[in-house]
């Protein structure tokens, strides 16, 4: 029988190694690689300055090049567009005038989006350059900067040069492209690599904190576990900030708010993991790790933007703590906290639910009902019987191990114990 049981365990281990683990690895690779392979703009909010014909041509050109890729917001002037970028209402804006396309972008919001907007601005300039001069002439009251010349004489000579002529005999405009980074990344992290690389270690450390608190094996009151989670995440968030900003310089603005964002992100993941472990046992650790690491991280859009991922993936990612935490960290570190309200709400919700599960779950498992679910717990204390109180009349005579060892024969052993 023992050999048969050992054989079954051996085959089960083989099935796990040969079937289960490769399947888990394949799903993990798919979760990370598939969203990255489908990056494209999907209702990406961008601004267009002005309602003149040039602006309308810009919108039409972008719609033709990437149908459904942009969500356009019209602004009356460049100052309004800049304000919208700083408030995280749009990722960038196009200022289209006669002979010039100015791309307003924010690499701090997303470096890939900034590159995408730069490419789109070059396409707009190429498209506008094919239009007749009359179509790109600004309306009354619209000003534009003339091209810089080294001298007045050269400028005058340049102004007298005839415009290029198309095959149908119509003059066309020569359009230049300017790029302005309204909210740049830190000079120490120009590509945002440090920022985007920090999310996965934060997620793993959060799960480790939860595992240490929930699986310590030491009987601990629920309130003590709550304090351990909150204080541990606060200290870990401070340590992460010291490394990310103090050493690497990747989180330049609002140190207190940025530290709070790091700590809240850690708490949301840790509290959720500890709560799941408390409710369903040690298997909750694997379930939480799968949710946060294999869904939360690749669906967060931290390396690109949520609007560049498939629609469902981007939406799910922003409702999970890693995605909400990444965007909250962008808001505090670069945008003065603008656009942080929704992300704070998501993280607080996960934190409250997780902490409630830890507190209520520990309370339920620590009490033993007597007579029903609503009756109070009864503490049972073992009291040793004195020699006088032992029921010798009903005792059975047995041989105790101690008496056998000392050769004293038998000793009374109560049967009522």
C-alpha positions in Angstrom: 0.0 0.0 0.0 2.8 2.4 0.9 4.6 1.6 -2.4 1.3 2.4 -4.3 0.9 5.7 -2.5 4.5 6.7 -3.2 4.0 5.8 -6.9 0.9 8.0 -7.1 2.8 10.9 -5.5 5.6 10.4 -7.9 3.3 10.6 -10.9 1.5 13.6 -9.6 4.8 15.4 -9.2 5.7 14.4 -12.8 2.4 15.8 -14.0 3.0 19.1 -12.2 6.5 19.4 -13.7 5.6 18.3 -17.2 2.1 19.9 -17.6 1.2 22.4 -14.9 4.5 24.4 -14.7 4.9 24.8 -18.5 1.3 25.9 -18.7 1.8 28.5 -16.0 5.0 29.8 -17.7 3.2 30.0 -21.1 0.4 32.0 -19.5 2.9 34.3 -17.8 4.7 35.0 -21.0 1.4 35.6 -22.8 0.3 38.0 -20.1 3.4 40.1 -20.6 4.1 39.8 -24.3 0.6 40.0 -25.8 -0.3 43.5 -24.6 3.2 44.7 -25.6 2.7 43.3 -29.1 -0.6 45.2 -29.5 0.5 48.7 -28.6 -1.3 51.3 -30.7 -3.3 54.5 -29.9 -6.9 53.8 -28.8 -8.9 56.9 -28.0 -5.7 58.6 -26.9 -6.7 62.1 -25.6 -4.8 64.8 -27.5 -5.5 68.5 -28.1 -5.8 70.6 -31.2 -5.4 74.4 -31.0 -7.7 76.5 -33.0 -10.7 75.9 -35.1 -9.2 77.4 -38.3 -8.9 75.4 -41.5 -5.4 74.3 -40.6 -6.6 72.7 -37.4 -9.5 71.0 -39.2 -7.0 69.6 -41.7 -4.9 68.3 -38.8 -7.8 66.4 -37.3 -8.8 65.0 -40.6 -5.2 63.9 -41.3 -4.9 62.2 -38.0 -8.2 60.4 -38.4 -7.2 59.1 -41.8 -3.8 57.9 -40.6 -5.0 56.2 -37.4 -8.8 55.7 -37.3 -10.1 55.7 -33.8 -6.7 56.3 -32.4 -7.2 59.8 -31.0 -9.8 61.5 -28.9 -9.5 65.2 -29.9 -10.0 68.1 -27.6 -10.2 71.6 -29.1 -8.5 74.5 -27.4 -8.7 78.2 -28.1 -4.9 78.8 -27.6 -1.6 77.3 -26.9 -1.7 78.4 -23.2 -5.0 76.5 -22.7 -3.4 73.4 -24.3 -0.4 73.6 -22.1 -2.6 73.8 -19.0 -4.6 70.8 -20.1 -1.3 68.8 -20.5 -0.1 69.8 -17.0 -3.5 68.8 -15.6 -3.3 65.4 -17.3 -6.4 66.0 -19.4 -4.5 65.2 -22.6 -1.1 63.7 -23.4 -0.2 66.4 -25.8 -1.5 68.9 -28.4 -0.9 70.1 -32.0 -0.7 73.8 -32.7 -1.1 74.1 -36.5 -0.6 77.4 -38.3 0.5 78.4 -41.7 3.9 77.0 -42.4 4.4 75.5 -38.9 3.2 72.5 -36.8 4.1 72.7 -33.1 3.8 69.5 -31.1 3.3 70.0 -27.4 4.1 66.8 -25.5 4.9 65.5 -22.1 7.5 62.8 -21.8 6.8 62.5 -18.1 3.3 61.2 -19.0 4.6 58.6 -21.4 7.7 58.5 -23.5 6.2 56.2 -26.2 3.2 58.6 -26.5 5.6 61.6 -26.9 7.4 59.7 -29.7 4.0 58.9 -31.3 2.9 62.5 -31.2 6.2 63.7 -32.7 5.8 61.2 -35.6 2.1 62.3 -36.0 3.3 66.0 -36.1 5.8 65.2 -38.9 3.0 63.4 -40.8 0.8 66.5 -40.4 3.5 68.7 -41.7 4.0 66.5 -44.7 0.3 66.5 -45.4 0.0 70.3 -45.0 2.9 70.7 -47.3 0.9 69.1 -50.1 -2.0 71.5 -49.7 -2.3 74.7 -51.8 -1.0 77.9 -50.2 -4.5 79.3 -50.0 -5.6 76.3 -47.9 -2.9 76.9 -45.3 -3.2 80.6 -45.0 -4.2 81.5 -41.4 -7.5 83.2 -40.7 -7.7 86.8 -39.7 -6.1 87.5 -36.3 -4.0 84.3 -36.4 -0.3 85.0 -35.9 2.7 82.8 -36.6 6.4 83.2 -36.2 8.4 83.8 -39.4 11.4 81.6 -40.2 14.6 82.8 -38.6 17.2 84.4 -40.9 20.8 85.4 -40.3 20.2 88.8 -41.8 17.5 91.1 -43.0 18.8 91.1 -46.6 18.9 87.3 -46.6 15.3 87.3 -45.2 14.1 89.6 -47.8 15.8 87.5 -50.5 14.2 84.4 -49.1 10.8 86.0 -49.0 11.1 86.8 -52.7 11.7 83.2 -53.7 8.8 81.6 -55.4 7.0 78.9 -53.5 7.3 75.3 -54.8 4.9 74.4 -57.5 3.1 71.2 -57.7 2.4 69.1 -60.9 -0.9 70.9 -61.4 0.7 74.3 -61.2 -0.4 75.4 -57.7 2.1 76.7 -55.1 2.3 74.8 -51.9 3.5 75.7 -48.4 6.7 74.6 -46.8 5.8 73.4 -43.2 8.3 73.1 -40.4 7.8 71.0 -37.2 8.7 72.2 -33.7 8.5 69.9 -30.6 8.1 71.3 -27.1 8.3 69.1 -24.0 5.9 70.7 -21.7 6.5 68.3 -18.8 9.8 66.5 -19.3 11.1 63.6 -17.3 13.9 64.0 -14.8 17.3 64.8 -16.2 18.7 61.8 -14.4 16.1 59.5 -16.0 15.5 61.1 -19.5 13.8 58.0 -20.9 11.8 57.1 -17.8 13.5 53.7 -17.5 14.0 53.9 -13.8 10.4 54.9 -13.2 9.0 52.1 -15.3 11.4 49.5 -13.9 10.3 50.1 -10.3 6.8 48.7 -10.4 7.6 45.0 -10.5 10.0 45.1 -7.5 7.4 47.1 -5.6 4.8 44.5 -6.3 7.0 41.6 -5.3 8.1 43.3 -2.1 4.4 44.1 -1.2 3.6 40.4 -1.6 6.6 39.4 0.6 5.4 41.8 3.3 2.0 40.2 3.3 3.4 36.7 3.4 5.6 37.6 6.4 2.6 39.1 8.3 0.0 36.5 7.4 2.1 33.3 7.3 4.4 34.0 10.3 3.0 31.1 12.3 3.1 33.2 15.5 -0.3 33.8 17.1 -0.9 37.6 16.7 -4.0 39.7 17.3 -5.8 41.1 14.3 -5.0 44.7 15.3 -1.3 43.9 15.6 -1.3 42.5 12.0 -3.0 45.7 10.7 -0.3 47.8 12.4 2.4 45.6 11.0 1.1 46.0 7.4 0.6 49.7 7.6 4.0 50.5 9.3 5.8 48.0 7.1 4.5 49.5 3.9 5.2 53.0 5.1 8.9 52.1 5.9 9.3 50.2 2.6 7.8 53.1 0.7 10.3 55.5 2.3 13.2 53.1 1.4 12.0 52.9 -2.2 11.8 56.7 -2.4 15.4 57.0 -1.0 16.6 54.8 -3.8 14.5 56.1 -6.6 15.1 59.7 -5.9 18.0 60.0 -3.5 20.2 57.7 -5.5 18.8 57.6 -9.0 17.0 61.0 -9.2 13.9 59.6 -11.0 11.1 61.1 -8.8 12.0 64.9 -8.7 8.9 66.6 -7.3 6.7 66.6 -4.1 8.8 64.2 -1.9 6.1 63.8 0.8 3.3 63.1 -1.7 5.5 60.8 -3.7 6.4 58.8 -0.6 2.7 58.6 0.3 1.9 57.3 -3.2 4.6 54.6 -2.9 3.4 53.6 0.5 -0.3 53.5 -0.5 0.6 51.3 -3.5 2.5 48.9 -1.3 -0.3 48.8 1.2 -3.0 48.2 -1.4 -1.1 45.1 -2.7 0.0 43.9 0.7 -3.3 44.3 2.4 -5.1 42.5 -0.5 -2.6 39.6 -0.4 -2.8 39.3 3.4 -6.6 39.4 3.3 -6.8 36.6 0.7 -4.4 34.5 2.7 -6.4 35.1 5.8 -9.7 34.1 4.2 -8.6 31.0 2.1 -5.3 30.0 3.6 -1.8 29.7 2.2 -3.1 29.1 -1.3 -4.1 32.7 -1.3 -0.5 33.7 -1.6 -0.2 32.1 -5.1 -3.6 33.5 -6.1 -2.6 37.1 -5.1 0.8 36.8 -6.8 -0.9 35.7 -10.0 -3.3 38.6 -9.9 -0.8 41.3 -9.0 2.3 40.1 -10.9 0.9 38.4 -14.0 -2.1 40.7 -14.5 -1.5 43.9 -12.6 2.0 44.6 -13.9 1.6 43.9 -17.6 -1.8 45.5 -17.7 -0.7 48.6 -15.9 0.6 50.4 -19.0 3.6 51.8 -17.0 6.0 51.2 -19.9 3.7 52.8 -22.5 0.2 54.1 -21.5 -3.2 52.6 -20.7 -4.5 54.1 -24.0 -1.9 52.3 -26.0 -3.0 48.8 -24.7 -6.0 46.9 -25.9 -9.1 48.5 -24.5 -10.1 45.8 -22.0 -6.5 45.3 -20.9 -6.0 49.0 -20.2 -9.3 49.3 -18.3 -8.6 46.2 -16.1 -5.1 47.4 -15.4 -6.3 50.8 -14.0 -8.6 49.0 -11.6 -5.8 46.9 -10.1 -3.3 48.3 -7.6 -0.2 48.2 -9.8 -1.8 50.2 -12.6 -3.4 52.7 -10.2 -0.2 53.1 -8.2 1.9 53.7 -11.3 -0.3 56.5 -12.5 -0.6 58.0 -9.0 3.2 58.0 -8.9 3.4 59.9 -12.2 0.9 62.5 -10.9 2.8 63.2 -7.7 6.3 63.0 -9.1 5.8 65.2 -12.2 2.3 66.8 -12.4 1.8 68.3 -9.0 -0.8 65.7 -8.0 -3.1 66.6 -10.9 -5.3 63.7 -12.1 -4.6 61.6 -9.0 -8.1 61.4 -7.5 -9.3 58.3 -9.3 -6.1 56.4 -8.7 -6.2 57.3 -5.0 -9.8 56.0 -4.8 -8.8 52.6 -6.4 -5.9 52.1 -4.0 -7.9 53.1 -0.9 -10.6 50.7 -1.9 -8.2 47.7 -2.2 -6.5 48.7 1.0 -9.7 48.9 3.0 -11.0 45.6 1.7 -7.7 43.9 2.4 -7.4 45.3 5.9 -11.0 44.4 6.7 -10.4 40.8 5.6 -7.3 40.6 7.8 -9.1 41.9 10.9 -12.4 40.1 10.5 -10.8 36.9 9.2 -8.5 36.7 12.2 -11.3 37.3 14.6 -13.5 34.6 13.1 -10.7 32.0 13.2 -9.6 32.9 16.7 -13.0 32.3 18.3 -14.7 29.0 18.9 -18.6 29.2 19.1 -20.4 27.4 21.8 -23.8 26.2 20.9 -24.3 28.3 17.8 -22.8 31.0 15.6 -24.1 33.8 17.7 -23.0 32.5 21.1 -19.8 33.9 22.7 -16.5 32.0 22.6 -15.7 29.9 25.6 -12.1 29.6 26.8 -11.3 26.0 27.8 -8.5 25.6 30.4 -6.9 22.3 31.2 -6.7 21.8 35.0 -4.6 18.8 36.3 -6.4 16.5 38.8 -5.0 16.3 42.3 -4.4 12.9 43.8 -7.3 13.4 46.2 -9.8 14.3 43.5 -9.0 11.4 41.2 -11.8 8.9 40.9 -9.8 5.9 42.1 -12.8 3.7 42.3 -13.3 4.0 38.6 -9.7 4.0 37.7 -8.2 1.4 35.5 -4.9 -0.1 36.3 -2.4 0.3 33.5 1.3 0.0 33.2 2.8 3.4 32.7 6.0 3.9 30.7 7.8 5.5 33.7 7.1 2.5 36.0 8.2 0.1 33.4 11.4 2.0 33.0 12.1 1.9 36.7 10.9 -1.6 37.2 8.1 -0.6 39.7 5.4 -2.6 38.0 2.1 -0.8 37.6 0.7 2.5 38.4 -2.9 3.8 38.5 -3.9 5.6 35.2 -7.2 7.3 35.1 -9.6 6.3 32.3 -11.6 9.4 32.5 -8.8 11.6 31.1 
